[in-house]
Amino acid sequence: MKDVAKTILKYIILAAVPVAIIMLAAHMLQPNAERGDAMALKGSIPPIDAAVPAQTETATFSLG
């Protein structure tokens, strides 16, 4: 009976460990609110916004 219990426990552990590793990896890769807001909290400007000129001018055209 002990051998059967050990075998069953071994298969449960062999199935649970990969699932736990996949869940942990998915949790680590998922962006959370703290990491997403870190740039706003630091006060840094994202690179795509840093390339925009500080002042823009508009022009109006009339037909007539």
C-alpha beads as a LAMMPS data file, in Angstrom:
LAMMPS data file: protein, C-alpha beads

64 atoms
63 bonds

1 atom types
1 bond types

-500.0 500.0 xlo xhi
-500.0 500.0 ylo yhi
-500.0 500.0 zlo zhi

Masses

1 110.0

Atoms # bond

1 1 1 0.000 0.000 0.000
2 1 1 2.838 2.400 0.770
3 1 1 4.368 1.806 -2.647
4 1 1 1.086 2.679 -4.357
5 1 1 0.767 5.873 -2.308
6 1 1 4.349 6.854 -3.131
7 1 1 3.739 6.234 -6.838
8 1 1 0.549 8.293 -6.838
9 1 1 2.238 11.100 -4.918
10 1 1 5.152 11.040 -7.366
11 1 1 2.807 11.445 -10.353
12 1 1 0.901 14.247 -8.638
13 1 1 4.150 16.102 -7.930
14 1 1 5.413 15.507 -11.475
15 1 1 2.183 17.045 -12.798
16 1 1 1.977 19.921 -10.292
17 1 1 5.549 21.220 -10.581
18 1 1 5.421 22.104 -14.319
19 1 1 2.006 23.729 -13.846
20 1 1 3.358 25.795 -10.961
21 1 1 6.395 26.842 -13.000
22 1 1 4.194 27.910 -15.935
23 1 1 1.893 29.878 -13.628
24 1 1 4.847 31.592 -11.960
25 1 1 6.399 32.500 -15.313
26 1 1 3.084 33.881 -16.591
27 1 1 2.685 35.952 -13.441
28 1 1 6.206 37.367 -13.758
29 1 1 5.715 38.283 -17.423
30 1 1 2.345 39.930 -16.886
31 1 1 2.751 43.700 -16.546
32 1 1 1.223 44.948 -13.362
33 1 1 0.039 48.402 -12.416
34 1 1 3.144 49.193 -10.383
35 1 1 5.501 48.573 -13.280
36 1 1 3.202 50.317 -15.768
37 1 1 2.937 53.464 -13.670
38 1 1 6.612 53.537 -12.743
39 1 1 7.453 55.810 -15.679
40 1 1 4.787 58.315 -14.653
41 1 1 5.937 58.246 -11.058
42 1 1 9.563 58.890 -12.001
43 1 1 8.600 61.911 -14.056
44 1 1 10.471 60.729 -17.122
45 1 1 9.179 61.348 -20.629
46 1 1 8.717 58.329 -22.893
47 1 1 11.091 58.356 -25.902
48 1 1 8.271 58.743 -28.430
49 1 1 7.084 61.896 -26.671
50 1 1 10.574 63.289 -26.155
51 1 1 11.063 63.546 -29.944
52 1 1 8.062 65.878 -30.364
53 1 1 8.957 69.580 -30.562
54 1 1 8.107 71.609 -27.481
55 1 1 6.117 74.199 -29.429
56 1 1 3.907 73.587 -32.410
57 1 1 2.411 76.141 -34.753
58 1 1 -0.842 75.919 -36.606
59 1 1 -1.793 77.427 -39.922
60 1 1 -5.233 78.240 -41.215
61 1 1 -6.143 78.296 -44.877
62 1 1 -9.150 79.965 -46.384
63 1 1 -10.771 79.230 -49.667
64 1 1 -12.052 82.243 -51.369

Bonds

1 1 1 2
2 1 2 3
3 1 3 4
4 1 4 5
5 1 5 6
6 1 6 7
7 1 7 8
8 1 8 9
9 1 9 10
10 1 10 11
11 1 11 12
12 1 12 13
13 1 13 14
14 1 14 15
15 1 15 16
16 1 16 17
17 1 17 18
18 1 18 19
19 1 19 20
20 1 20 21
21 1 21 22
22 1 22 23
23 1 23 24
24 1 24 25
25 1 25 26
26 1 26 27
27 1 27 28
28 1 28 29
29 1 29 30
30 1 30 31
31 1 31 32
32 1 32 33
33 1 33 34
34 1 34 35
35 1 35 36
36 1 36 37
37 1 37 38
38 1 38 39
39 1 39 40
40 1 40 41
41 1 41 42
42 1 42 43
43 1 43 44
44 1 44 45
45 1 45 46
46 1 46 47
47 1 47 48
48 1 48 49
49 1 49 50
50 1 50 51
51 1 51 52
52 1 52 53
53 1 53 54
54 1 54 55
55 1 55 56
56 1 56 57
57 1 57 58
58 1 58 59
59 1 59 60
60 1 60 61
61 1 61 62
62 1 62 63
63 1 63 64
